Amino acid sequence: MKFEHLSHVGVAVRDMEKAKDFLKKNFEVQIHHEMVSPEQKIHFALVSLGELKLELMAPVKEEGLIADFIKQKGEGVHHLSFQVENLQSKKAFFEERGFKTIKPTSEITGVHAIFLHPKSFFGILIELFQKIGEVKE
């Protein structure tokens, strides 16, 4: 299985505004997209640091996936994300080889995504995603 390039690095932060202010003050960053997902209880911001894209994720409540992550591990790298073609075939490829997925395919912010469990990949959570308009079944 070959991936063309890393799309972004997901980073869990406690406070979105503080994180954005820090990055603006210390680095030449551009904020490309920002949104809040009430269902997931996450505030997202896609930030460019040169060619590296960071997906900042802050909890909007004291509960939820990112809130739980920060409680357990603190702020920091949450996942590596790769854009793929034909997500379903990639999912089947990895499942055939014994990789575990954390949850079924989800639709978040205009994409279909699956996550490979960190125990399957050296302790790193891997996101594979495909833009919804590009879905090939």
N, C-alpha and C positions, 0 to 999 in steps of 0.2 A: 504494500500500500504506500503510495507516494502522495505527499501533500506539497502543493506548490509554494505556499508561504504561510507564515503566521499572520492571522488577521488582526488579533489583538490579545492583550494580556488583561484579564479581569482582576481588578484590585478592590478588595473590601476596605471601606473607610468608615469611620464612625460619623463624621460630619462632612457632608458634601461641600458646603460653602468654605469651610476651613481648608479642605483638600484642594479645591479649585484655587483659592487665594494663594496657598503655598506654591502650587505649580506655576501660577501666573507671576508671582513675585520672584521665584528663583529660576525659572526656565521659560523659554519662549514657547508657550503652548497655544494651541488653537482648540477651542471647544466646538466640535462639529454638530453634536446632537445631544439633547438633554430631554429626559422624560421621567415621569413617575408612573410606576405600575402599581395601582392600588391592590390588585389581586395578589401580587408577589410581595407587596410592602417594601418595594425597592425604588430608590431614586437612582437613575442611570445617567451618566454623562460620558460621552465618547470624546477623548482628548488626544491630540497628536503631540508627541514629543519627538520632533524630527520625523523620521519614518516610522517610529514606533507608535502604535495606537494603544492607549489604555482605556479600558472600560471601567470607570469608577462606579462603584456600587455602594450606596449608603442605605441603611435601614430607615424607613419612614415611621416605624413603630418599634416597640421594644421586643417584638416577636417577628418571626419570619426567618427565611433561609439565611439571609446575610446577617441579621441580628444574631442568630444562633452561631453562625460561623465566627463572628467577632467575639462573642462570649467564650467560645471554646479555644480559638487560636489567636485572637487579636487581629489587628489590621494587617493587611498584606496581600500577597498574591493569592488569588482565589482559583483562577483557571487559566489555561492556554486555549485559545480559540482558533479553529481552522475553518475557512469556508471551503465547502466541497460541492461537487456536482453529484447528483443522484444520491441523496442522503440515505434513502432506504437500502440501496445496495451496499453502502459503506457500513450501515448498521448491521446488516446481515453478515458482511465480511468479518467484522469484529466479533459478533456473537458466535459465529462458527468456530472461532479460535479461542472461545472461552472468556472473552472480555465481558464484564458485567456493566450494564447501564444503570444509572442511578434512578432514572425515571423514564417513563415512555416519552416518545417524541412530543415535544411541546411547541407551541407557537408563541413566541415572544417578540415583540417589537418588529413585526414584519418578516420573521424567519421561522423556519422549522429547525429545531435543535434537539440533539441528543447529547448526553454526557456519559463519558466512559469513567467508570469508578476509579478513584485514585489507586486502589490496590491492584488494578490492572496495568498501571503505568508508572511505576517508581514513585508512588505517592502523589502524583500530579493529577488533578482533575482536568480532563480534556473535553472541550466542547467542540462538536462538529455541527455546522449549521449550513443551511441552504436558504437563500432568499425565497419567500413564498412565491413570487412571480416566476421563479426559475425551477420550480419543482418538476422533476421528470420521473414519472413512475414506470 
